[in-house]
Amino acid sequence: MIKVYRKTAIIKAEQFNYEKWVYMRQDAYPMVFGDTAKDGGMMATNPLIKTLEGNMKIKDNDWIATGVNGEHWPIADDVFKKTYAELPVIPRVWADTIEEYKANHYRMHEIFADWDWKYDEQELIARAWLDGYQVEEDK
């Protein structure tokens, strides 16, 4: 019987911009390299990314994914958008509350009983509890 699975690892990703790479090279994307010129320098053609499976081409608007062990690989934009969703961004106080409740082995429903949450906040907190989150930057 076929079973259904979901991805559980959190990755970091940024969208590749060929023009930015041409001008900034290592500063923009240190994991991307190009063809070697006759003088030994790098040419701004055929960007490649070193992956666990070998060197792979990367195109404008592809995504550069960084895995849990620091490995990189390219993902086409359409595939990326179908496969990955950005983690929710929550305030520090919510993040601290989630971590406190998890550390003290509270159940998720108890966070909703103890705080007065709006409906859309409840969905965001539940998603952050289950999938992970990013903490909102201080203003």
C-alpha positions in Angstrom: 0.0 0.0 0.0 1.3 3.5 -0.9 1.6 5.8 2.1 1.6 9.6 2.1 4.6 11.5 3.4 5.4 15.1 4.1 8.8 16.8 4.2 10.0 17.5 7.7 13.4 19.1 7.4 13.6 22.9 7.5 15.8 24.4 4.8 17.1 27.9 4.1 16.7 29.2 0.5 17.3 32.3 -1.5 16.3 33.0 -5.1 19.2 33.2 -7.5 19.6 36.3 -9.6 22.0 35.9 -12.5 22.6 39.7 -12.9 23.5 40.0 -9.2 25.8 37.0 -9.5 27.6 38.5 -12.5 28.4 41.7 -10.6 28.9 40.5 -7.1 30.1 36.9 -7.6 31.3 35.5 -4.3 29.7 38.2 -2.2 26.3 37.4 -3.6 26.4 33.6 -3.8 29.6 32.1 -2.5 28.3 28.6 -3.4 27.9 29.4 -7.1 30.8 29.4 -9.5 31.2 29.8 -13.3 33.3 28.7 -16.2 37.1 29.3 -15.9 38.6 31.9 -18.2 41.9 31.2 -20.1 43.8 33.3 -17.6 42.4 31.1 -14.7 39.9 33.7 -13.6 36.1 33.0 -13.4 33.9 34.0 -16.3 30.4 35.2 -15.8 28.9 32.3 -17.7 27.2 29.0 -17.0 26.7 29.3 -13.2 27.1 26.1 -11.4 26.5 25.0 -7.8 28.4 22.2 -6.2 26.0 19.6 -4.8 26.3 16.2 -3.2 25.5 14.7 -6.6 28.1 16.8 -8.4 28.0 20.2 -10.1 24.6 21.3 -11.3 23.6 24.3 -13.5 21.6 27.0 -11.9 19.4 29.5 -13.8 18.0 32.9 -13.0 15.1 32.7 -10.6 16.0 29.1 -9.4 16.3 28.8 -5.7 19.5 27.9 -3.8 18.5 25.6 -1.0 20.8 25.0 2.0 20.1 21.8 3.9 20.5 20.8 7.5 24.1 19.8 6.9 25.1 22.9 5.0 24.8 21.3 1.6 23.4 23.3 -1.4 21.2 22.4 -4.4 19.2 24.3 -7.0 15.4 24.1 -7.2 13.4 25.4 -10.1 11.1 28.2 -9.1 7.9 26.4 -10.0 8.9 23.3 -8.1 10.0 25.4 -5.1 6.7 27.2 -4.9 4.8 23.9 -5.0 7.0 22.2 -2.5 8.0 24.7 0.2 6.2 27.3 2.3 7.9 30.0 4.3 7.8 29.5 8.1 5.5 31.9 9.9 7.0 35.0 11.5 5.8 35.5 15.0 6.6 38.0 17.8 9.3 37.1 20.3 6.8 36.8 23.2 4.8 34.2 21.2 8.0 32.2 20.5 9.0 32.4 24.1 5.6 31.1 25.1 5.7 28.2 22.7 9.2 27.2 23.9 8.1 27.5 27.6 5.0 25.3 27.0 7.0 22.7 25.1 9.8 22.6 27.7 7.2 22.1 30.4 5.4 19.4 28.4 2.1 21.3 28.1 -0.2 20.2 25.4 -0.9 22.6 22.5 -4.5 23.2 23.4 -3.4 24.6 26.8 -1.7 27.6 25.1 -5.1 28.6 23.7 -6.9 28.2 27.0 -4.3 30.4 28.9 -4.2 33.2 26.4 -6.9 35.2 24.7 -6.1 34.6 21.0 -7.9 35.9 18.0 -8.9 33.2 15.4 -6.2 34.1 12.9 -3.6 34.2 15.7 -4.6 30.7 16.8 -4.0 29.3 13.3 -0.6 31.0 13.2 0.4 29.7 16.6 -0.7 26.2 15.8 1.3 26.3 12.5 4.4 27.7 14.4 4.1 25.0 17.1 3.9 22.2 14.6 6.2 23.3 11.8 8.6 25.8 13.4 8.8 29.6 13.0 10.9 32.7 12.5 11.0 35.3 15.2 10.0 38.8 14.1 12.9 41.2 14.0 13.0 43.9 16.7 11.9 47.3 15.4 
